[in-house]
Structure formats: C-alpha cells, structure tokens
C-alpha cells in the first residue's frame, strides 16, 4: 500500500520573483530527502501562491525496508587473546552493535582476519521519515530574508501555518515554532480556513475558497481571460511580455482580468514611458490595436486578485492610480523637452559617476576614447566612425533628465528617443538606445555596430575603472554588476566578430589616461581583468557553446596565453571537435611532454643552432620554423590544430633519438630552449597539458 503526502507552508505574501525558485528548491529537497532515506515514490508535484509553498508526493512507500548490514570490528588478534578468549575490544564492539560475541564471524581482508557481526536495522515508517523534513524546511534559501517578532530565525516571510498530512493523518512537525495540522487557509478576502480530511482534498478544497494552488492552472486562466478581452475589443495580444505574465501569475491566488482606460492626451508621451509606467510600475498589460500599425491605445489590462464582484469599482481605482502615474510622466517629459541635449550634457560634469572615478562627463570622455580605439575591430564604415565622437560625448545625457530620474529602467532608451526628437543622426540615436545592452547575462544584444561599439566601450571602461580602484567583485558581492558587464563584452565581441588581443587593447587604453597613477593601475590590473573576462568566456562556453562537460578543454584554452575572446571560443570548439578523432591523443601527449620539460628551461634560455648535434633536433627546429611561419598567418582554429598535429611526429622522433637532459649543460639548456619555444608557440592555442586524454 502506498501513501499520499501533502506539505504546505503558509506565509505572509511573498515577492513574486522568489516563488518559482522556492518551489523548485522545495521539490528538489523533498525528492532528495526521500531518495536518501530509501523511500520510493511515484510522483512529486509543487503548488504555490503568494501565501503558500506546497508539495504533494504520491505513491509514497509505507516505510523503509528492513535491512541487514555486515559491520566490521577489530582484527582477530585484538579481539581474542592467546588462549582464544574474547577481549574487552570484542565484547565492547558487539555490545555497541546490539549483538553478542556469539554472533561474531571472521573475514580475511588483505591477509588479516577481522571480526564481523550481522546487524539488523529496522526500517523507519513513512511518518518517521517525513518528520525528519522539519530540519530541511528552514534551509530553503532566498535572495533576502527577514526576522519577525522576538524570534532569531530568518525566512522570506513570517510563517503562519504548516499543513502536513499523510493521507488522512496529521504528521507532527514544527517550523519556526508553528506546529503542523490539517488546516489551510483560503483566499485572504474571499475564502475561509479549510480543514482537510485527506491529502487528496487539497486542490479542490482550496478552489472552493477562491485559491488556485496549481500555478499552471492559474496562468492558463490569466492567459485565456486576457485573450478573451483582446478578441472582444480587437486588441493585439499583449502576452509577448512573458516576464510580466510570470510576475502577475505569482501575485494572485484567484485571477480575474479586466480592462481600464486613460486619457488619450497621455499618448503624446513616448510609448516606452507609457509601457514602463503600466507594466513595470503597475503590472498592467499595455494595449495596441490588432492591425498592421499596432497603434498604442489608451487602454490597459490588469489582473485582480479576486473575483468579478465590484469589478467596476476596482477598475475605477486602477484607472485613478494609473492616471496619476501618467500625469507625472507627462509632466517630466514636457519639462525635459524644454532643454537641448547640450544643456543636459553641461550638467554631467556636476554629477558624480563614483566618488573615486569622477563625474558622468569623465565617464563619457573615457568611453569615447575607448570607442575610437575599438572602432577598427568592428569593421565600421567611414560614416559610422565619424559618428563615434558625437555618440560617445552625449551618451549619458539622459541620466540627468527628469524622465529617467522617474523611470530609471529607461536609461539609454530615453537618450535614443530624445536624440531622435532633437534631430540627431538616426544612427547616433539608435546607438544611444542600445548602449546598455545586454541588460542581463542572456539579454538582448545591440543590433547596430555603433550601438555595440558604444556598449562594449562603456562596459570596458567600467571594468578597468573599478578594478583600478580595487573595487573587484568577490564572492556574491558585485554591486556594480561587473560580471554582467564583462559577459556583455564577451557576447558583443562574439556576435560582431570582434577579434582583438585584450592585453594589447588595455595597454592602448591605458595610454589615453592622463593620470600617471590611473595608468599604472590599469597596467597592473591587466592580468586580473583578463582573467575576469576569461571567466565569463568559460560561462559562455558552458551555457551557449555546448561545452559544459568539456571542463578540460575549457581549462586548456582559458589558461593559454591567448587573450582574444573570439580566438578562445574558436580554439575551444576546435579542441572539442578533435577529441573523438584519430591522432588527438598522440598530439596532446607529445605537446604535453614538451610542456613538462619546457618548464625546466630558464626564462633567459636562448636557442643556438650551433649546438645542435643530432639530426632529430635539427629536423625539429626546421619543423618549428615552419609551424611559426604558418601560425603567423590568419588561420582558422581547425587549421591551427592541424599545424600542431603535423609537428607531433617530429617531436616524438626527437624524444626517441635525443637525450634532452644531456650531461653537457650547454647542450642540455639548448635542447630545453628548443622545447620552450615549441611550448610558447602551442601555449598561444591551448595549454595541452591541461587536457584529459584516455
């Protein structure tokens, strides 16, 4: 016979963004708990609303199976004295295993006999295993947590009830001094407390009290309601805003979609501002006409946490709130229209970017200098190059507008809108709107070269600037989102095929800095910055390039002397492709052997052909010169691999016929210098000694 377990944690309303991760944690932890305790089950399902996290386990075994374990004790020579009597060690061992000396058997392990007893372990019941969950539930982790009352413990929100049912029986547990029971709670305003007779009654009983605990069911209802409103009014489906849909789903327990309106006068405000005011600030879905023009309409769709009762009053209340928000937006936008871009730029020199890094105007100057240095690698037209100075030197002007002060998420977008309205070149306006992209690790990338250049330059400046004042992320601490910005650089360089050696680029950037101290800091931190960016390349190789399981390949490439992001990605792909091919193992073994011996050569080791006295070292030297010549050309990663694959037989012949560690120090050092030169060449591709070969 199997059982059904229901476990529900009832809390104060949680932030929407934590609910899905929390339910995933709960599911993983409960699943792992039962597996670790040898308790089979059929299915596990999670439920959630803003006020609850729940898990339902079906087909749960009645309990653990009894088992017998063979327990090892002391060696026989310790367990018995010379007359064969049991010693205190043997007696103590058996007593500790709830056995007697009569139960002792002997087994030989590595030529030594040891005492063993068979220990019978009675399996725990399902209820006993479930009770052990009380130490697991407090371990759910959240981005933020809080304390309440006089308690010392912390959780996402105060816990008000705990429901734990194994079929129809309450399992005794406690969570933060809250004892388990069979009672759960319905909708805060529309429902009542519910006493569950059986774990299987959970969903149906709460639905009667206006709570849809199945998140998928709740979201499907929201989607159907919104689509019905759109069909009824000939509006375009606004559900492409997946992020808003996910958030709204976790804001309600019983959804009812409705629509409201606002004054057409507000349509003069840029659509980005209107959308932000509605979606980001009020969690409303903006509405557009369902035709080719998709014109923005003076309506919105909202989702109420409740039923249709008094919906007209709810509509009017939401319209009133939105109207006040849009009135503010319209006022700020109209006030900003009175000033020119140059008026805003003049204010930047009075606004601090960071107390250690100067003003926003200083930031603009630095990123513009970087943009000029990076431009040749973006394959830009002369016209685009000519726009760099203007785009860079007005890049941050919208940060001092009242509109962005009110709607901070629109930084960049407002710059693009205002620039277009004030007659700036369209390419400049587009670049300004894209300068912060991507805004997340996997966010949308800039589409224009000028926008990509501006974004990469801005992010490079942030990295170099903050590293120069020793504000380097550590652990989870990254207040200036430098990891995200470094990932943005990596993705932009990959998307726009930007091939540049980072060490050379940073050196060039350092030369544009006036301050001697800052220049020195840039130079000193170059290796640290490059390693920081390489960590993001590693992340990209794992998540986007399909190399999550090829740890050795990523390590070999990222620990190489190569600092070109594009080359690092290409080299990793080439090595991963070659791993299963013939000749890979032999090539890697040869170059690894070279690397191991090259480390014995001093930094000042010099190579002289006059000291060659075997044909094999002469042949290897000639092969090296040919490889250096080939690799000096613009070869693909696969072609570069082929160069190393072709030199490996020559390396093997060298080792077969030449004693590297010769007695003559001059000859020995010369041969080591030859190997070091090969190792230096291969290290520009990968550290072959880091590869795992079978």
N, C-alpha and C positions, 0 to 999 in steps of 0.2 A: 504494500500500500504506500502511495506517495502523498505528499502534503503540498499545500499552498501557503506561502509566507507573504504577508503584507507588512511593510515597514514604512511609516510615514513620519517625517519630521515637520512639525508645524511651526512657522516662524512669523515674525513681522515681515512686511513687504520687502522683498529683496530687490536690488538693482537688476534690471533686465539682463544686462550683459554677463552676469555671473551665473545665471540659472542653468544654461546648457552645459557649460564646463563642470558645474557642480554635479549635475545628474550623471554626466559621463564618469566623473570620479566615483560617485556612489555605486554605479553599476560595476565598474572595474574592481572596486574594493570588495564589494559583496561577492562577486564572482570568484575573485582570488581567495577570499576567506573560505568559501565552501570547497574549492578545489584543494586548498592547503590542508583542509580538515577531512579530506576524503569523503565529501558529502556530494554525491551526484545530484544533478537536477536537469530538467528538460529545457526550460526557457526562463529568461530573466527580462523583465520589462520595467522601464522607468517612467515616472509620471512627474509632472511639475506644474506649478502655477507660481505667481509671485509670493504666495504664502506657504508653499509646501514643496518638499522634495520627497519623492516616494519611490519605492522599488517593490516589485511583485515577482516572486520566484515560484514557478510552478513545477510540478513533478519532482519535488524535493524528497530525497530518501528519508526513511524513517529514522535513520541514525547511522553511525559509523559501524562497520563490520568489526566483530571481534578479531583480534589478530595475535599471533604468537611470534615473539622475537627471540632470536638466539643472542644472548648477551655475553660478551667476553669478559673474563675476570683475570686474576693474576696468573702468572706462569705456574706450572705444576710444581716446580722446585721451590716456589714460595708458598704454594697452597698446602703442601704436605711436608712434614719433617722427615728425617731419615728413616723412622720406623713406619712411615705411611700414615701417620695421624694428621688430621686436619688442623691447620694452623688458624690463628686468630684472623689472618688475612682472608682465608677461605670462608670461615664462618661469618665474618663481617660482610663479605661480598654477597653471600647467599641471603643473609638477613635483609640487606639493602634491596634485594630483588624480590622480596616476599617469597623466598624459597628456602630449602634446607640443603644440607650437604649431600643428602640422598639423591638430590636432583642433579648433581654435578656430572658432567661428561667432559671428555678431553678431546681437543682438536689440535693438530700439529700445524703450526704456521712458521714457515722459514726455519725448519729444523728445531723448533721449540714447541713443547706441548703447553697448552693454555687451558684454564678452567672455563667452561661454558655452562650456562643454565638456560632452559627454555622459559621465557617469561610470557605469561598470558595477559593480554591487555584487553579489557572490556571496552567496546566502542561506546562513545557518547551518544546520547539520544539527540534527535534533531533540535529539541528545545535547548539542550545544554550547549550545542554548537552555536545556535542563534544568540544565546545570551552573551557569548564572547564578542559579539558585534559591538557591545557597549563601549569597548575600548577603541574601536575602529571609527565610529561615527564622529567623534571630536577631531579626528585627523584630517577631515576634508579641508583643503587649503583654498583660500580666497585672496584676491588682489588686495583687499582691505578687510579688516575685521574690527570688532568693537567689543567693549565691555559694557555690562549693564548692571544696575543696582549696586550692590556691595560685593558682587562676585569678582573673582580674579581671572576667571577664564574668558576667552575671546572666541567670537564666532561672527559670521557675516551679519546676523541679526539675532535678537533675543529669541530663544526657543520657548514656545507656549504650550505645545502638546507633543506627545510621542505616542503613535499608534503602532502596536506590534501584535499581529495576530498570526498564529499558526493554525490554519483552518478556522475553527471557531474559538480557539483557546488563546487567551492573552498570555504572552511571554513576558515575564518580569524583566524589565531593563530600566536603566535610568540614563538620562542625558542632561548634564548640567543641572542636576537636582530635580529634573522633571521625570516623573515616573510614567511608565508605559501604561496604556489602557486600550479600550476598544472604541473610544470616542474620537471622531474627527470633526472638523468644522466646515460648514457650508460657506456660501458667499457672505462677505462681510455685512452687506446690507439686505440682500435678498434671501439669504438662507439661514438655516438653524444648525445647531450642533446635531451630529448624526452618531447614533450608536450602532456600530456594525456587528451583526451576528456572525458573519463569516468573512474571511479574507476576500472571497469572490464577490462580495456585495459592494466592494469599494467604488468602482466607477459608476455603476447605476445609482447607488445611493447618493453620491455627491452630485450627479447630474440633476437629480430631483431638487437639490438645494442650490441650483444655478452655479455649479462648478464643473468645468470640463477639464479633467485632470490629464487627459491624453493631449499632449502638445500638438501632435499631428492633426488630430481631430479639430482642435481649436483653430489652428492655422488654416485648415481647409475650409472651415466655416467663414473665417475672415475673408479669404480669397473669393469664395462664392458670393458673399454679401457685397463686396466691393465691385465685382464684375457685374452683378445684377444692377447696381446703381449706374454703372457706366453704360450698360446696354440700354437702360431705361432713358438715359439723358444724352445718348450719342457722344459719350466721352471716351477718350483714349484710356486704355487700361494702364493705371499708374504702378502696377505691381513689379515693374522692372527695377524698382528701388528695393532690392532684396534685403538690404541692411535694415531699412525702416520696417519692412514686413516682419523680419525676425524680431526686432525690438518690440513692436506692437504686440506680437504674439505672447511675449513674456511680460507684458504689462497688464494683462487682463485675465480674469478667470472665466468670464462669460461674455463673449464679444457681441456687440451689436453695432454694425456700421451705419453711419448716417452721413448726410452731406450738409454743408452750410455755404454761405456766400459772404463776399466782402465787396466793398465799393470798387467800381471799375476805375476810379481815379488812381488807385494804387498800381494799376497795370503800367503806369509810366515808370515805375521803379524797375531796375534791371531784374530779369527773371531769376538770376542766381540768388539775388537778395530775397525775393519772394519765396523761392523754394527753401532757402535756408531758414527763413522765419517760420515757415509752415512745418517743414519736415524735421529739421534739427531742433528747433526750439519748442514746437507744439506737438510733434509727432503726428502731423496731418499729412495726407497724401495730396499734393497739388494736382490740379485737373487741367487737361488740354482737350481741345476739340479733336474728335476722331476723324481727321481727314488728312490730306497731303500737307497742309500747312501746320497742323498741330499747334494752333494758336493757344497761348496761355489764357485760361478763362478765370473769371472772378469767383471761383468755387473751390471748395476743398472737401475731402472725405476724411472723416475721423472715425475712430473705433471706441465705443463706450464700453466700460467695464460694468455691464448690466444688461437689462432687457429693454424693450421698447417703451416701457412705461415712462411717461413725462419726457419723451424724446424731444418734443418741441422746445421745452424749457432748457434741455441740455444743449440743443442746437443754438439757441439764442445766447447762452452763456459762453459757448465756444466762439461764436462769431464776435462777441464783445471783446474777449481776450485777444483774438487774432487782430481785430481792428486796431486795438491799442498798440500791438506789436508792429503792425504795418505802418501806423501813423508815425511811430518813432523812426522806422526805416526810411520812410518818405522824407521826413524832416532832415535826417542826417545826410541823405543822398542829395537833397536840394541845397543844403549848406555846402557840401563838398563841390557842387557844380559851380560855385562862385569863385573857386580858386583854380589856377592853372597848375600843370604838372611841376613847373619850375618853382611855383610858390610852395608846393609840398616838399620838393627836393631841398629847398633852402632850410626847411625845418629839421631835416635829418641830422644836421651837424649838432643839434641840441638834444638829440635823443640817444641815450646810451644803448649800444648793442650788448655790451657786457662791460662791467667796471674795469676788467683787465684788458679788454680788447677794443676799446674806443667806441665811436659812435656808429650809427647806421650809415652815415655818409662814408666813414672809413671802411666799413664793410663793403659798400658799393665800389669804392676805389680798388680794394683788394681783389674782388671777384672779377672786375673788369680787366685788370692786369692779367689774371689767370686765363680769362676767356681769350685774350689776344694770343697767349702762348699756346692754348689748346686748339685754336681755330684750324691750323694746318692739318690736324689729325682728323677733322670732321669732314674733310673734302667739301668745303663750302665754296659757293660762287663768290666772285668779287663783290657783288651786290650785298650778299649776306655778311661778308667780312666788314664791309663799310658800315653796317648797322650795329656792329658789336658795341662800339663806344656809347652810342645813344641808349641802347637797351641796357647795358651794364650800369650806366651812370644815372638811370632813373628807376632801377629795378625795385627799390624798396620804398618808393614814394607813397604807396597806398597804406603803408604801416602807420602813417600819421593822419590818415583820413578818419573822419568820424564814422563812416560806414564800416570800415574794418575794425575800428575800436568796438563797435557794437556786434559785428558779425565776424569774429576772428577767424573762423574757418574759411572765410572767403579771401584771405590774403593771396595775392597773386591774381586770382580771378578778377577782383575789383581793379587791380592795376591794368589788366588787359582791357576791361570794359571802359575805364576812364581814358586810357590811352587812345582807344579807337574813337571815342566820343570827341576827343580833343585833337583829332587829325593826325595822330602819329602813324607812321608806316604800319600797314597791316601786319607785316612780319614781326615788327617790334612788339605790337600789341599781343600777338599770339604767343611770342616768346615770354612776355611778362606773365601771361596767364598760366604758362607751363613751368615756370621757374622752380616751383616747389615739388613737382612730380618726380618720382613717385612719392606719394604721401604715406605709404606703408611698404612693408617688405615686399609684398607682391602686388602693389598698387599699379594703377595705370601709368604708363611711361609718356614722356613728351612725344609729340608726333612730328614736330618740326626740328630741323637741325639747329636753328638759332635757340629754340627753347631748350633742347637737350644740352647745348653748349652752356647756356646760362645756368641751368640746373646743376650740371656737373661742376662748373666753376664755383658756384655758391657752396656746394657741398664740400669740395676740396678745401676751400678757404676755411670753412667751419672746422674740418678735421685738423688742418695744420695749425689754425689759430688756437683752438682749445688744447691741443697736445702741447703747443709751445709754452703754455702757462700751466702745464702739468695738471690739466683737468681731463684725465683719461678715464674712461669708464672702467669700473671694476665690479665684478660680481653682477648683480642685477641692477646696480646703480648706473643709470645713463640719463641724467636729467636733460641733456641737450640732444638726445636721440642720435648720437653719433654712429651707433651701429646701423640704424636705419639709413642714415645718410651715406655711410660707406657702401651699404648694399645698393643704394640708388646709383652710386658711381659705377659699381660693377655692372649692374643691369643696363645702364645707359651705354657704357663702353661696348658691351656685348651687342646691344640692339643696333647701335650706329657704327659698328665695325671699327672702333677706335683702337688703334694699335700704337701704344706709346710705353716706353720704359718709365715706370713710376719714379725710380731713383733719379733719372735724368730730368724728369719733369719737375720734381720737388726742388732739385738743385736750381733749376731755372727760375722757379717761383721765388725761391729764397733771394735770388739776385734782384728781384723787383722791390724787396723790402728795404726801406730806408734805415730803420733801426738796426744797429750792429748787434744788439742783444737778441732781437727777434730773429734776425738772420741766422745767428748762431744756434738758436733754439730750434729753428726749422731744420737745420742741417743735422743737429744732434739727434732729433727725434725721427729722422727719415726712416731708419730701420723699424722703429716701433710703429710708425704709421703704415708702412708697407705690410708688416705682419698683421696689423689690424685689418687692413683691406683684404689680405690673403685669407683671413678667417671668414670673411664674407664670401669670397670665391669658393671656399670649402663648402659653405652653406648652399651656394647656388649649384655646385656640382652634385651635392646630395639631393637637393629638392627638385631641380629642374633638368639636370643632365643625366639622371638615372644612375648615378654612381654611389648611391647610399651604402651599398655593400662593398664597394671597392675602396676600403679605407687605405690600403697600402698604396694604391695608385694616387689617391688624393695627397697622401703624405709625401710620396716621392716627388710629385710635381710642385707642391707648395713649399717644400723645403729646398727646392732648387734655387739657383742664382737668378732665375728668370723673374722679372718684375712687370712684364707686360701682361695685363689681365686677359686680353684676348688669346695670347700665346699660352697662358696657363690653362685656360679652358680647352684649347685645341690639343695641347700636349696630353692632358688627362684623357680626353676622348680617344686619342690615338693609342695610348697605352692600354686603355680598357679594351679596345678592339683587338689589340695584338695578343692579349693574354691567352686566348684559346688557340692561337695559331702556332704552327711549327716554327721552331727557331727562337721563340720568345725566351724560353728557359735558358738556352745556351747563350744568347746575347746578354741577358741580365747577369748570368753567372760570371761571364767574362768581365763585364764592366764593374761588377761588384768586387771582383778580385783586384781589379785596377784601383778601385776606390780604397780598399783596405790597405794596400801598400802605399798608395799616394800620400796617405796621412803621415807616413814616416819621413817624407821629404820636408825639408825646412822651407820656410816662406821665401827665403832667398835662393832657393835651389835654381841653378842655371843649367841649361842643356847645351852640350857641345858635341857636334858630330865627330870631332877628332877623337873622342873617347869611345866611339863605337868599335867593338872588336868581334862582333858576331853578325852573321848575315840576318838573323831574325830581328835584331834590334834596328838594323838599317832598314829592313822591309817595313817594320812597324812605324818607323819615323816617316817613311815615304807615304804610308797609308794615312798617317796623322795629317801630314801636309795636305793631302788630297781631301780628307774629311773637313779640315778647316776651310779650305777653298770652297767646297760645296756648301757648307753651312753659312758662309758669308753671304750667299745669295738668298733671295726671298723664297725659301722652300716651305711647302706645307708641312704640317706636323707629321703626316704619314711619310713624306719624303725624308724628313729629318731622321725619323726612326730607321728608315732604310739605310741611311748612311752609317748608323751605329751597328745595324745588323750586318752590314758588309765588312766592317772592320773587326768584328769579333773573332773570325777565324785567324786573322793575323795576330791578334792578341794571344789567342790560345797557342799558336805556334811559337810566339815569343816566350811564353812561360815554359813551353816544352823543351826549348833549346837554349834558354838563357837563365843563368843564376842571377837573379836580381840582387840579392844580398851578397855580392862578391866580396872577397877579402880586401881588395884594393878599395879604399874609401872613395877615391875619385870616380872609379868606375861604378861603384855602388850608388853614389849620390847622383851620378849622371843618369843611371837607369831609373832611379826613383823620380828624377826630374822629368824624364820622358813619360812616366806613368802619371805624374801630377798634371802634366799638360793635357793628357788624354782625359783625365778626371775633370779638369777645369772645363774642357770642351763639353763633356757629357753633362756636367752639372748645370749647364745653361738650358738643358732639356728636362732633366729629372735627376733626382738622387736615386740611382738604380739600386743602391744597397738598401734602400727602404722597401723595395718590392718583395712581396712574399711569393716564392715560387715553389711548386710541388714537384 
